[in-house]
C-alpha cells in the first residue's frame, strides 16, 4: 500500500505543479498544455481567463489526491483494493467536477452563437 500511496501523492503533486503556470498565466495558447478548445485557441484573452479558472480547479484536484492518498492509508484494516479504488474515485470525481465547472465557465465567457 505504501507504493500506491506514494503514487497517489506524487500524482497529486504533479497536478498541483502543472496547475501553477496556468494560474499565473505563463502558458501561451498552444495545442499541448492547458484548457485547449477551439474558443480558447482562437482568443488569447479567453485562453488566459479559462486556463486560470481551470488551473485553480486542477490545483484543488491535486490537493485532494494528496490528502486522499495519505488519509485513506490511515484507515485501519483497509484493503489495498479498497484503498486504490477510493483514491481513484476521489481523483476521478474531482477531475470530472473540475471539467464540468471549467466548461460552464467557458460558456459564460463566450457570446452565444448566432443562428
Biopython code that builds the backbone (N, CA, C, O; Angstrom):
import numpy as np
from Bio.PDB.StructureBuilder import StructureBuilder

atoms = [
    (1, "UNK", "N", (0.828, -1.196, 0.000)),
    (1, "UNK", "CA", (0.000, 0.000, 0.000)),
    (1, "UNK", "C", (0.871, 1.260, 0.000)),
    (1, "UNK", "O", (0.453, 2.301, -0.506)),
    (2, "UNK", "N", (2.066, 1.171, 0.558)),
    (2, "UNK", "CA", (2.950, 2.335, 0.592)),
    (2, "UNK", "C", (3.289, 2.807, -0.819)),
    (2, "UNK", "O", (3.375, 4.008, -1.072)),
    (3, "UNK", "N", (3.477, 1.870, -1.724)),
    (3, "UNK", "CA", (3.791, 2.241, -3.106)),
    (3, "UNK", "C", (2.622, 2.980, -3.744)),
    (3, "UNK", "O", (2.819, 3.980, -4.436)),
    (4, "UNK", "N", (1.414, 2.496, -3.516)),
    (4, "UNK", "CA", (0.234, 3.180, -4.049)),
    (4, "UNK", "C", (0.087, 4.568, -3.452)),
    (4, "UNK", "O", (-0.249, 5.521, -4.155)),
    (5, "UNK", "N", (0.337, 4.681, -2.161)),
    (5, "UNK", "CA", (0.222, 5.990, -1.524)),
    (5, "UNK", "C", (1.225, 6.958, -2.149)),
    (5, "UNK", "O", (0.885, 8.107, -2.432)),
    (6, "UNK", "N", (2.436, 6.506, -2.361)),
    (6, "UNK", "CA", (3.444, 7.365, -2.989)),
    (6, "UNK", "C", (2.986, 7.778, -4.380)),
    (6, "UNK", "O", (3.165, 8.932, -4.767)),
    (7, "UNK", "N", (2.402, 6.862, -5.133)),
    (7, "UNK", "CA", (1.923, 7.187, -6.482)),
    (7, "UNK", "C", (0.786, 8.204, -6.457)),
    (7, "UNK", "O", (0.773, 9.138, -7.258)),
    (8, "UNK", "N", (-0.167, 8.031, -5.544)),
    (8, "UNK", "CA", (-1.282, 8.983, -5.469)),
    (8, "UNK", "C", (-0.817, 10.357, -4.992)),
    (8, "UNK", "O", (-1.267, 11.381, -5.505)),
    (9, "UNK", "N", (0.070, 10.375, -4.027)),
    (9, "UNK", "CA", (0.591, 11.655, -3.542)),
    (9, "UNK", "C", (1.427, 12.321, -4.639)),
    (9, "UNK", "O", (1.300, 13.523, -4.873)),
    (10, "UNK", "N", (2.269, 11.551, -5.304)),
    (10, "UNK", "CA", (3.100, 12.104, -6.377)),
    (10, "UNK", "C", (2.252, 12.625, -7.529)),
    (10, "UNK", "O", (2.558, 13.669, -8.106)),
    (11, "UNK", "N", (1.185, 11.901, -7.867)),
    (11, "UNK", "CA", (0.317, 12.381, -8.949)),
    (11, "UNK", "C", (-0.403, 13.663, -8.528)),
    (11, "UNK", "O", (-0.627, 14.545, -9.356)),
    (12, "UNK", "N", (-0.762, 13.771, -7.269)),
    (12, "UNK", "CA", (-1.372, 14.999, -6.767)),
    (12, "UNK", "C", (-0.402, 16.166, -6.813)),
    (12, "UNK", "O", (-0.775, 17.280, -7.182)),
    (13, "UNK", "N", (0.842, 15.907, -6.439)),
    (13, "UNK", "CA", (1.866, 16.949, -6.511)),
    (13, "UNK", "C", (2.071, 17.375, -7.966)),
    (13, "UNK", "O", (2.194, 18.565, -8.256)),
    (14, "UNK", "N", (2.108, 16.401, -8.879)),
    (14, "UNK", "CA", (2.282, 16.714, -10.298)),
    (14, "UNK", "C", (1.128, 17.573, -10.820)),
    (14, "UNK", "O", (1.360, 18.561, -11.516)),
    (15, "UNK", "N", (-0.106, 17.206, -10.491)),
    (15, "UNK", "CA", (-1.256, 18.017, -10.909)),
    (15, "UNK", "C", (-1.149, 19.436, -10.348)),
    (15, "UNK", "O", (-1.399, 20.411, -11.057)),
    (16, "UNK", "N", (-0.778, 19.542, -9.087)),
    (16, "UNK", "CA", (-0.654, 20.864, -8.466)),
    (16, "UNK", "C", (0.438, 21.679, -9.163)),
    (16, "UNK", "O", (0.251, 22.866, -9.432)),
    (17, "UNK", "N", (1.564, 21.051, -9.452)),
    (17, "UNK", "CA", (2.652, 21.765, -10.119)),
    (17, "UNK", "C", (2.267, 22.184, -11.537)),
    (17, "UNK", "O", (2.636, 23.268, -11.988)),
    (18, "UNK", "N", (1.530, 21.332, -12.231)),
    (18, "UNK", "CA", (1.089, 21.676, -13.583)),
    (18, "UNK", "C", (0.072, 22.814, -13.583)),
    (18, "UNK", "O", (-0.046, 23.546, -14.565)),
    (19, "UNK", "N", (-0.652, 22.959, -12.494)),
    (19, "UNK", "CA", (-1.678, 23.999, -12.428)),
    (19, "UNK", "C", (-1.094, 25.392, -12.223)),
    (19, "UNK", "O", (-1.688, 26.376, -12.664)),
    (20, "UNK", "N", (0.049, 25.492, -11.567)),
    (20, "UNK", "CA", (0.605, 26.796, -11.205)),
    (20, "UNK", "C", (0.879, 27.686, -12.421)),
    (20, "UNK", "O", (0.460, 28.843, -12.411)),
    (21, "UNK", "N", (1.562, 27.207, -13.469)),
    (21, "UNK", "CA", (1.779, 28.087, -14.628)),
    (21, "UNK", "C", (0.472, 28.526, -15.295)),
    (21, "UNK", "O", (0.400, 29.621, -15.852)),
    (22, "UNK", "N", (-0.553, 27.683, -15.242)),
    (22, "UNK", "CA", (-1.852, 28.059, -15.810)),
    (22, "UNK", "C", (-2.486, 29.176, -14.983)),
    (22, "UNK", "O", (-3.025, 30.137, -15.532)),
    (23, "UNK", "N", (-2.418, 29.041, -13.682)),
    (23, "UNK", "CA", (-2.983, 30.053, -12.784)),
    (23, "UNK", "C", (-2.267, 31.391, -12.958)),
    (23, "UNK", "O", (-2.897, 32.449, -12.942)),
    (24, "UNK", "N", (-0.967, 31.334, -13.123)),
    (24, "UNK", "CA", (-0.163, 32.549, -13.240)),
    (24, "UNK", "C", (-0.165, 33.147, -14.644)),
    (24, "UNK", "O", (0.416, 34.210, -14.866)),
    (25, "UNK", "N", (-0.814, 32.471, -15.593)),
    (25, "UNK", "CA", (-0.881, 32.987, -16.952)),
    (25, "UNK", "C", (0.442, 32.913, -17.691)),
    (25, "UNK", "O", (0.736, 33.769, -18.524)),
    (26, "UNK", "N", (1.238, 31.903, -17.396)),
    (26, "UNK", "CA", (2.563, 31.763, -18.010)),
    (26, "UNK", "C", (2.568, 30.889, -19.268)),
    (26, "UNK", "O", (3.585, 30.795, -19.955)),
    (27, "UNK", "N", (1.445, 30.260, -19.566)),
    (27, "UNK", "CA", (1.386, 29.346, -20.704)),
    (27, "UNK", "C", (0.595, 30.003, -21.826)),
    (27, "UNK", "O", (-0.606, 30.231, -21.682)),
    (28, "UNK", "N", (1.249, 30.311, -22.941)),
    (28, "UNK", "CA", (0.530, 30.911, -24.070)),
    (28, "UNK", "C", (-0.325, 29.865, -24.780)),
    (28, "UNK", "O", (-0.135, 28.667, -24.570)),
    (29, "UNK", "N", (-1.255, 30.299, -25.609)),
    (29, "UNK", "CA", (-2.076, 29.341, -26.349)),
    (29, "UNK", "C", (-1.205, 28.345, -27.119)),
    (29, "UNK", "O", (-0.261, 28.723, -27.812)),
    (30, "UNK", "N", (-1.548, 27.079, -26.978)),
    (30, "UNK", "CA", (-0.807, 26.006, -27.644)),
    (30, "UNK", "C", (-1.710, 24.789, -27.752)),
    (30, "UNK", "O", (-2.803, 24.777, -27.187)),
    (31, "UNK", "N", (-1.274, 23.783, -28.459)),
    (31, "UNK", "CA", (-2.091, 22.585, -28.663)),
    (31, "UNK", "C", (-1.704, 21.427, -27.755)),
    (31, "UNK", "O", (-2.164, 20.305, -27.964)),
    (32, "UNK", "N", (-0.853, 21.679, -26.733)),
    (32, "UNK", "CA", (-0.359, 20.582, -25.916)),
    (32, "UNK", "C", (-0.692, 20.682, -24.432)),
    (32, "UNK", "O", (-0.864, 19.655, -23.777)),
    (33, "UNK", "N", (-0.788, 21.891, -23.887)),
    (33, "UNK", "CA", (-0.875, 22.067, -22.443)),
    (33, "UNK", "C", (-1.828, 23.205, -22.125)),
    (33, "UNK", "O", (-1.630, 24.333, -22.576)),
    (34, "UNK", "N", (-2.857, 22.909, -21.351)),
    (34, "UNK", "CA", (-3.828, 23.911, -20.960)),
    (34, "UNK", "C", (-5.236, 23.474, -21.323)),
    (34, "UNK", "O", (-5.465, 22.346, -21.759)),
    (35, "UNK", "N", (-6.172, 24.390, -21.134)),
    (35, "UNK", "CA", (-7.585, 24.131, -21.463)),
    (35, "UNK", "C", (-7.756, 24.446, -22.940)),
    (35, "UNK", "O", (-8.076, 25.571, -23.323)),
    (36, "UNK", "N", (-7.535, 23.421, -23.761)),
    (36, "UNK", "CA", (-7.442, 23.586, -25.209)),
    (36, "UNK", "C", (-8.749, 23.213, -25.885)),
    (36, "UNK", "O", (-9.047, 22.036, -26.089)),
    (37, "UNK", "N", (-9.501, 24.205, -26.217)),
    (37, "UNK", "CA", (-10.695, 24.024, -27.036)),
    (37, "UNK", "C", (-10.647, 25.099, -28.111)),
    (37, "UNK", "O", (-9.866, 26.044, -28.010)),
    (38, "UNK", "N", (-11.454, 24.964, -29.111)),
    (38, "UNK", "CA", (-11.421, 25.877, -30.250)),
    (38, "UNK", "C", (-11.531, 27.346, -29.811)),
    (38, "UNK", "O", (-10.799, 28.204, -30.305)),
    (39, "UNK", "N", (-12.434, 27.617, -28.899)),
    (39, "UNK", "CA", (-12.653, 29.007, -28.475)),
    (39, "UNK", "C", (-11.422, 29.594, -27.791)),
    (39, "UNK", "O", (-11.071, 30.746, -28.046)),
    (40, "UNK", "N", (-10.765, 28.828, -26.930)),
    (40, "UNK", "CA", (-9.600, 29.367, -26.225)),
    (40, "UNK", "C", (-8.397, 29.497, -27.147)),
    (40, "UNK", "O", (-7.576, 30.397, -26.975)),
    (41, "UNK", "N", (-8.291, 28.616, -28.109)),
    (41, "UNK", "CA", (-7.163, 28.699, -29.039)),
    (41, "UNK", "C", (-7.291, 29.878, -29.996)),
    (41, "UNK", "O", (-6.286, 30.347, -30.531)),
    (42, "UNK", "N", (-8.507, 30.362, -30.219)),
    (42, "UNK", "CA", (-8.729, 31.483, -31.129)),
    (42, "UNK", "C", (-8.648, 32.847, -30.451)),
    (42, "UNK", "O", (-8.492, 33.863, -31.129)),
    (43, "UNK", "N", (-8.750, 32.883, -29.126)),
    (43, "UNK", "CA", (-8.843, 34.150, -28.405)),
    (43, "UNK", "C", (-7.870, 34.125, -27.217)),
    (43, "UNK", "O", (-8.081, 33.389, -26.253)),
    (44, "UNK", "N", (-6.810, 34.932, -27.295)),
    (44, "UNK", "CA", (-5.778, 34.939, -26.240)),
    (44, "UNK", "C", (-6.343, 35.325, -24.872)),
    (44, "UNK", "O", (-5.998, 34.717, -23.859)),
    (45, "UNK", "N", (-7.206, 36.329, -24.848)),
    (45, "UNK", "CA", (-7.778, 36.760, -23.574)),
    (45, "UNK", "C", (-8.604, 35.636, -22.957)),
    (45, "UNK", "O", (-8.528, 35.381, -21.755)),
    (46, "UNK", "N", (-9.380, 34.981, -23.783)),
    (46, "UNK", "CA", (-10.187, 33.853, -23.319)),
    (46, "UNK", "C", (-9.289, 32.707, -22.859)),
    (46, "UNK", "O", (-9.580, 32.049, -21.861)),
    (47, "UNK", "N", (-8.198, 32.470, -23.588)),
    (47, "UNK", "CA", (-7.244, 31.416, -23.230)),
    (47, "UNK", "C", (-6.764, 31.615, -21.783)),
    (47, "UNK", "O", (-6.826, 30.700, -20.962)),
    (48, "UNK", "N", (-6.291, 32.819, -21.495)),
    (48, "UNK", "CA", (-5.732, 33.076, -20.165)),
    (48, "UNK", "C", (-6.800, 33.031, -19.073)),
    (48, "UNK", "O", (-6.544, 32.504, -17.990)),
    (49, "UNK", "N", (-7.974, 33.564, -19.330)),
    (49, "UNK", "CA", (-9.057, 33.530, -18.340)),
    (49, "UNK", "C", (-9.508, 32.099, -18.064)),
    (49, "UNK", "O", (-9.648, 31.691, -16.911)),
    (50, "UNK", "N", (-9.733, 31.345, -19.133)),
    (50, "UNK", "CA", (-10.203, 29.965, -18.978)),
    (50, "UNK", "C", (-9.152, 29.090, -18.315)),
    (50, "UNK", "O", (-9.485, 28.242, -17.487)),
    (51, "UNK", "N", (-7.892, 29.283, -18.667)),
    (51, "UNK", "CA", (-6.840, 28.462, -18.081)),
    (51, "UNK", "C", (-6.556, 28.828, -16.637)),
    (51, "UNK", "O", (-6.190, 27.961, -15.843)),
    (52, "UNK", "N", (-6.715, 30.085, -16.284)),
    (52, "UNK", "CA", (-6.577, 30.476, -14.880)),
    (52, "UNK", "C", (-7.663, 29.782, -14.050)),
    (52, "UNK", "O", (-7.385, 29.216, -12.993)),
    (53, "UNK", "N", (-8.887, 29.835, -14.540)),
    (53, "UNK", "CA", (-10.010, 29.207, -13.847)),
    (53, "UNK", "C", (-9.795, 27.690, -13.739)),
    (53, "UNK", "O", (-9.923, 27.116, -12.657)),
    (54, "UNK", "N", (-9.470, 27.052, -14.865)),
    (54, "UNK", "CA", (-9.255, 25.602, -14.873)),
    (54, "UNK", "C", (-8.035, 25.227, -14.031)),
    (54, "UNK", "O", (-8.022, 24.181, -13.383)),
    (55, "UNK", "N", (-7.010, 26.086, -14.044)),
    (55, "UNK", "CA", (-5.815, 25.815, -13.251)),
    (55, "UNK", "C", (-6.109, 25.743, -11.763)),
    (55, "UNK", "O", (-5.566, 24.888, -11.063)),
    (56, "UNK", "N", (-6.964, 26.634, -11.274)),
    (56, "UNK", "CA", (-7.346, 26.580, -9.864)),
    (56, "UNK", "C", (-8.056, 25.277, -9.533)),
    (56, "UNK", "O", (-7.843, 24.691, -8.472)),
    (57, "UNK", "N", (-8.902, 24.832, -10.453)),
    (57, "UNK", "CA", (-9.599, 23.565, -10.217)),
    (57, "UNK", "C", (-8.625, 22.397, -10.233)),
    (57, "UNK", "O", (-8.749, 21.468, -9.435)),
    (58, "UNK", "N", (-7.662, 22.442, -11.134)),
    (58, "UNK", "CA", (-6.650, 21.392, -11.204)),
    (58, "UNK", "C", (-5.804, 21.370, -9.928)),
    (58, "UNK", "O", (-5.426, 20.300, -9.451)),
    (59, "UNK", "N", (-5.514, 22.532, -9.385)),
    (59, "UNK", "CA", (-4.779, 22.606, -8.129)),
    (59, "UNK", "C", (-5.570, 21.938, -7.009)),
    (59, "UNK", "O", (-5.007, 21.190, -6.209)),
    (60, "UNK", "N", (-6.857, 22.202, -6.951)),
    (60, "UNK", "CA", (-7.702, 21.590, -5.916)),
    (60, "UNK", "C", (-7.724, 20.069, -6.071)),
    (60, "UNK", "O", (-7.638, 19.347, -5.078)),
    (61, "UNK", "N", (-7.836, 19.579, -7.302)),
    (61, "UNK", "CA", (-7.835, 18.128, -7.524)),
    (61, "UNK", "C", (-6.495, 17.531, -7.098)),
    (61, "UNK", "O", (-6.458, 16.446, -6.518)),
    (62, "UNK", "N", (-5.410, 18.220, -7.377)),
    (62, "UNK", "CA", (-4.102, 17.747, -6.930)),
    (62, "UNK", "C", (-4.033, 17.645, -5.414)),
    (62, "UNK", "O", (-3.533, 16.658, -4.873)),
    (63, "UNK", "N", (-4.533, 18.664, -4.734)),
    (63, "UNK", "CA", (-4.535, 18.648, -3.273)),
    (63, "UNK", "C", (-5.443, 17.550, -2.728)),
    (63, "UNK", "O", (-5.122, 16.908, -1.728)),
    (64, "UNK", "N", (-6.578, 17.338, -3.392)),
    (64, "UNK", "CA", (-7.483, 16.246, -2.986)),
    (64, "UNK", "C", (-6.771, 14.912, -3.132)),
    (64, "UNK", "O", (-6.891, 14.053, -2.259)),
    (65, "UNK", "N", (-6.034, 14.722, -4.213)),
    (65, "UNK", "CA", (-5.303, 13.476, -4.426)),
    (65, "UNK", "C", (-4.270, 13.252, -3.319)),
    (65, "UNK", "O", (-4.119, 12.139, -2.815)),
    (66, "UNK", "N", (-3.570, 14.311, -2.952)),
    (66, "UNK", "CA", (-2.569, 14.197, -1.889)),
    (66, "UNK", "C", (-3.230, 13.824, -0.560)),
    (66, "UNK", "O", (-2.800, 12.894, 0.123)),
    (67, "UNK", "N", (-4.276, 14.563, -0.210)),
    (67, "UNK", "CA", (-4.956, 14.324, 1.072)),
    (67, "UNK", "C", (-5.592, 12.932, 1.092)),
    (67, "UNK", "O", (-5.477, 12.212, 2.084)),
    (68, "UNK", "N", (-6.258, 12.555, 0.008)),
    (68, "UNK", "CA", (-6.902, 11.235, -0.045)),
    (68, "UNK", "C", (-5.864, 10.129, 0.050)),
    (68, "UNK", "O", (-6.065, 9.144, 0.761)),
    (69, "UNK", "N", (-4.752, 10.288, -0.666)),
    (69, "UNK", "CA", (-3.703, 9.270, -0.632)),
    (69, "UNK", "C", (-3.189, 9.018, 0.772)),
    (69, "UNK", "O", (-2.975, 7.873, 1.171)),
    (70, "UNK", "N", (-2.993, 10.089, 1.513)),
    (70, "UNK", "CA", (-2.490, 9.951, 2.887)),
    (70, "UNK", "C", (-3.605, 9.510, 3.826)),
    (70, "UNK", "O", (-3.419, 8.586, 4.618)),
    (71, "UNK", "N", (-4.764, 10.163, 3.746)),
    (71, "UNK", "CA", (-5.849, 9.886, 4.695)),
    (71, "UNK", "C", (-6.368, 8.457, 4.592)),
    (71, "UNK", "O", (-6.543, 7.781, 5.606)),
    (72, "UNK", "N", (-6.614, 7.998, 3.370)),
    (72, "UNK", "CA", (-7.147, 6.637, 3.224)),
    (72, "UNK", "C", (-6.140, 5.583, 3.675)),
    (72, "UNK", "O", (-6.532, 4.496, 4.098)),
    (73, "UNK", "N", (-4.862, 5.888, 3.590)),
    (73, "UNK", "CA", (-3.856, 4.913, 4.034)),
    (73, "UNK", "C", (-3.864, 4.751, 5.548)),
    (73, "UNK", "O", (-3.327, 3.773, 6.068)),
    (74, "UNK", "N", (-4.467, 5.701, 6.260)),
    (74, "UNK", "CA", (-4.506, 5.654, 7.721)),
    (74, "UNK", "C", (-5.721, 4.906, 8.268)),
    (74, "UNK", "O", (-5.853, 4.737, 9.480)),
    (75, "UNK", "N", (-6.601, 4.461, 7.385)),
    (75, "UNK", "CA", (-7.783, 3.723, 7.837)),
    (75, "UNK", "C", (-7.348, 2.320, 8.228)),
    (75, "UNK", "O", (-6.811, 1.581, 7.403)),
    (76, "UNK", "N", (-7.579, 1.953, 9.481)),
    (76, "UNK", "CA", (-7.153, 0.622, 9.933)),
    (76, "UNK", "C", (-7.861, -0.498, 9.169)),
    (76, "UNK", "O", (-9.081, -0.473, 9.010)),
    (77, "UNK", "N", (-7.099, -1.462, 8.705)),
    (77, "UNK", "CA", (-7.666, -2.638, 8.063)),
    (77, "UNK", "C", (-8.138, -2.435, 6.633)),
    (77, "UNK", "O", (-8.747, -3.344, 6.068)),
    (78, "UNK", "N", (-7.888, -1.298, 6.032)),
    (78, "UNK", "CA", (-8.334, -1.078, 4.652)),
    (78, "UNK", "C", (-7.521, -1.968, 3.717)),
    (78, "UNK", "O", (-6.301, -2.078, 3.841)),
    (79, "UNK", "N", (-8.215, -2.592, 2.792)),
    (79, "UNK", "CA", (-7.513, -3.446, 1.840)),
    (79, "UNK", "C", (-6.864, -2.591, 0.758)),
    (79, "UNK", "O", (-7.249, -1.442, 0.542)),
    (80, "UNK", "N", (-5.897, -3.156, 0.097)),
    (80, "UNK", "CA", (-5.210, -2.444, -0.974)),
    (80, "UNK", "C", (-6.197, -2.094, -2.090)),
    (80, "UNK", "O", (-6.155, -0.993, -2.638)),
    (81, "UNK", "N", (-7.079, -3.032, -2.419)),
    (81, "UNK", "CA", (-8.067, -2.771, -3.472)),
    (81, "UNK", "C", (-9.005, -1.624, -3.091)),
    (81, "UNK", "O", (-9.271, -0.738, -3.903)),
    (82, "UNK", "N", (-9.496, -1.644, -1.867)),
    (82, "UNK", "CA", (-10.396, -0.591, -1.411)),
    (82, "UNK", "C", (-9.680, 0.752, -1.393)),
    (82, "UNK", "O", (-10.239, 1.772, -1.795)),
    (83, "UNK", "N", (-8.451, 0.740, -0.927)),
    (83, "UNK", "CA", (-7.648, 1.966, -0.899)),
    (83, "UNK", "C", (-7.475, 2.529, -2.304)),
    (83, "UNK", "O", (-7.705, 3.715, -2.538)),
    (84, "UNK", "N", (-7.071, 1.678, -3.232)),
    (84, "UNK", "CA", (-6.826, 2.126, -4.605)),
    (84, "UNK", "C", (-8.099, 2.673, -5.237)),
    (84, "UNK", "O", (-8.071, 3.717, -5.889)),
    (85, "UNK", "N", (-9.211, 1.976, -5.049)),
    (85, "UNK", "CA", (-10.477, 2.436, -5.632)),
    (85, "UNK", "C", (-10.971, 3.725, -4.991)),
    (85, "UNK", "O", (-11.513, 4.590, -5.679)),
    (86, "UNK", "N", (-10.792, 3.861, -3.688)),
    (86, "UNK", "CA", (-11.226, 5.081, -3.003)),
    (86, "UNK", "C", (-10.422, 6.290, -3.492)),
    (86, "UNK", "O", (-10.984, 7.350, -3.763)),
    (87, "UNK", "N", (-9.114, 6.119, -3.599)),
    (87, "UNK", "CA", (-8.271, 7.223, -4.104)),
    (87, "UNK", "C", (-8.619, 7.544, -5.551)),
    (87, "UNK", "O", (-8.746, 8.712, -5.918)),
    (88, "UNK", "N", (-8.772, 6.518, -6.363)),
    (88, "UNK", "CA", (-9.123, 6.719, -7.767)),
    (88, "UNK", "C", (-10.465, 7.440, -7.895)),
    (88, "UNK", "O", (-10.619, 8.333, -8.728)),
    (89, "UNK", "N", (-11.427, 7.049, -7.072)),
    (89, "UNK", "CA", (-12.744, 7.687, -7.113)),
    (89, "UNK", "C", (-12.644, 9.171, -6.762)),
    (89, "UNK", "O", (-13.291, 10.004, -7.396)),
    (90, "UNK", "N", (-11.842, 9.500, -5.763)),
    (90, "UNK", "CA", (-11.685, 10.908, -5.371)),
    (90, "UNK", "C", (-11.095, 11.722, -6.525)),
    (90, "UNK", "O", (-11.567, 12.819, -6.823)),
    (91, "UNK", "N", (-10.078, 11.188, -7.159)),
    (91, "UNK", "CA", (-9.431, 11.901, -8.265)),
    (91, "UNK", "C", (-10.370, 11.985, -9.469)),
    (91, "UNK", "O", (-10.488, 13.040, -10.093)),
    (92, "UNK", "N", (-11.033, 10.883, -9.795)),
    (92, "UNK", "CA", (-11.932, 10.879, -10.955)),
    (92, "UNK", "C", (-13.097, 11.843, -10.759)),
    (92, "UNK", "O", (-13.446, 12.586, -11.676)),
    (93, "UNK", "N", (-13.693, 11.836, -9.588)),
    (93, "UNK", "CA", (-14.799, 12.761, -9.314)),
    (93, "UNK", "C", (-14.288, 14.193, -9.334)),
    (93, "UNK", "O", (-14.942, 15.074, -9.893)),
    (94, "UNK", "N", (-13.138, 14.435, -8.736)),
    (94, "UNK", "CA", (-12.569, 15.775, -8.727)),
    (94, "UNK", "C", (-12.293, 16.295, -10.128)),
    (94, "UNK", "O", (-12.615, 17.443, -10.438)),
    (95, "UNK", "N", (-11.697, 15.461, -10.983)),
    (95, "UNK", "CA", (-11.414, 15.875, -12.357)),
    (95, "UNK", "C", (-12.700, 16.103, -13.154)),
    (95, "UNK", "O", (-12.780, 17.026, -13.964)),
    (96, "UNK", "N", (-13.696, 15.261, -12.920)),
    (96, "UNK", "CA", (-14.976, 15.420, -13.613)),
    (96, "UNK", "C", (-15.650, 16.734, -13.216)),
    (96, "UNK", "O", (-16.127, 17.478, -14.072)),
    (97, "UNK", "N", (-15.683, 17.007, -11.927)),
    (97, "UNK", "CA", (-16.283, 18.251, -11.447)),
    (97, "UNK", "C", (-15.503, 19.449, -11.994)),
    (97, "UNK", "O", (-16.101, 20.434, -12.426)),
    (98, "UNK", "N", (-14.180, 19.366, -11.976)),
    (98, "UNK", "CA", (-13.346, 20.461, -12.488)),
    (98, "UNK", "C", (-13.608, 20.705, -13.967)),
    (98, "UNK", "O", (-13.688, 21.853, -14.405)),
    (99, "UNK", "N", (-13.742, 19.637, -14.731)),
    (99, "UNK", "CA", (-14.008, 19.777, -16.163)),
    (99, "UNK", "C", (-15.380, 20.405, -16.404)),
    (99, "UNK", "O", (-15.511, 21.311, -17.227)),
    (100, "UNK", "N", (-16.394, 19.931, -15.694)),
    (100, "UNK", "CA", (-17.743, 20.476, -15.859)),
    (100, "UNK", "C", (-17.762, 21.960, -15.481)),
    (100, "UNK", "O", (-18.334, 22.777, -16.203)),
    (101, "UNK", "N", (-17.142, 22.305, -14.357)),
    (101, "UNK", "CA", (-17.103, 23.704, -13.943)),
    (101, "UNK", "C", (-16.364, 24.568, -14.957)),
    (101, "UNK", "O", (-16.793, 25.683, -15.256)),
    (102, "UNK", "N", (-15.268, 24.061, -15.483)),
    (102, "UNK", "CA", (-14.474, 24.828, -16.450)),
    (102, "UNK", "C", (-15.229, 25.035, -17.754)),
    (102, "UNK", "O", (-15.169, 26.117, -18.338)),
    (103, "UNK", "N", (-15.936, 24.016, -18.214)),
    (103, "UNK", "CA", (-16.721, 24.151, -19.449)),
    (103, "UNK", "C", (-17.860, 25.147, -19.234)),
    (103, "UNK", "O", (-18.120, 25.989, -20.094)),
    (104, "UNK", "N", (-18.534, 25.055, -18.098)),
    (104, "UNK", "CA", (-19.608, 26.015, -17.806)),
    (104, "UNK", "C", (-19.073, 27.437, -17.739)),
    (104, "UNK", "O", (-19.698, 28.367, -18.248)),
    (105, "UNK", "N", (-17.937, 27.599, -17.122)),
    (105, "UNK", "CA", (-17.331, 28.927, -17.023)),
    (105, "UNK", "C", (-16.940, 29.441, -18.410)),
    (105, "UNK", "O", (-17.120, 30.619, -18.716)),
    (106, "UNK", "N", (-16.412, 28.557, -19.236)),
    (106, "UNK", "CA", (-16.036, 28.933, -20.598)),
    (106, "UNK", "C", (-17.255, 29.422, -21.371)),
    (106, "UNK", "O", (-17.171, 30.402, -22.112)),
    (107, "UNK", "N", (-18.365, 28.756, -21.204)),
    (107, "UNK", "CA", (-19.600, 29.182, -21.890)),
    (107, "UNK", "C", (-20.050, 30.555, -21.423)),
    (107, "UNK", "O", (-20.637, 31.311, -22.198)),
    (108, "UNK", "N", (-19.784, 30.885, -20.171)),
    (108, "UNK", "CA", (-20.168, 32.220, -19.688)),
    (108, "UNK", "C", (-19.247, 33.304, -20.250)),
    (108, "UNK", "O", (-19.632, 34.472, -20.295)),
    (109, "UNK", "N", (-18.053, 32.940, -20.673)),
    (109, "UNK", "CA", (-17.113, 33.890, -21.271)),
    (109, "UNK", "C", (-17.442, 34.183, -22.719)),
    (109, "UNK", "O", (-17.209, 35.295, -23.194)),
    (110, "UNK", "N", (-17.976, 33.212, -23.424)),
    (110, "UNK", "CA", (-18.160, 33.347, -24.864)),
    (110, "UNK", "C", (-19.576, 33.806, -25.172)),
    (110, "UNK", "O", (-20.528, 33.379, -24.519)),
    (111, "UNK", "N", (-19.717, 34.675, -26.166)),
    (111, "UNK", "CA", (-21.062, 35.112, -26.542)),
    (111, "UNK", "C", (-21.826, 33.970, -27.200)),
    (111, "UNK", "O", (-21.218, 33.101, -27.825)),
    (112, "UNK", "N", (-23.142, 33.962, -27.070)),
    (112, "UNK", "CA", (-23.929, 32.908, -27.732)),
    (112, "UNK", "C", (-23.775, 33.005, -29.247)),
    (112, "UNK", "O", (-23.629, 34.094, -29.802)),
    (113, "UNK", "N", (-23.810, 31.866, -29.893)),
    (113, "UNK", "CA", (-23.692, 31.822, -31.352)),
    (113, "UNK", "C", (-24.965, 32.320, -32.014)),
    (113, "UNK", "O", (-26.076, 32.082, -31.542)),
    (114, "UNK", "N", (-24.771, 33.001, -33.095)),
    (114, "UNK", "CA", (-25.910, 33.490, -33.860)),
    (114, "UNK", "C", (-26.469, 32.359, -34.733)),
    (114, "UNK", "O", (-25.700, 31.618, -35.344)),
    (115, "UNK", "N", (-27.795, 32.220, -34.796)),
    (115, "UNK", "CA", (-28.371, 31.143, -35.617)),
    (115, "UNK", "C", (-28.167, 31.379, -37.098)),
    (115, "UNK", "O", (-28.593, 30.565, -37.917)),
]
sb = StructureBuilder()
sb.init_structure("model")
sb.init_model(0)
sb.init_chain("A")
sb.init_seg("    ")
for serial, (resi, resn, name, xyz) in enumerate(atoms, 1):
    if name == "N":
        sb.init_residue(resn, " ", resi, " ")
    sb.init_atom(name, np.array(xyz, "f"), 0.0, 1.0, " ", f" {name:<3s}", serial, name[0])
structure = sb.get_structure()
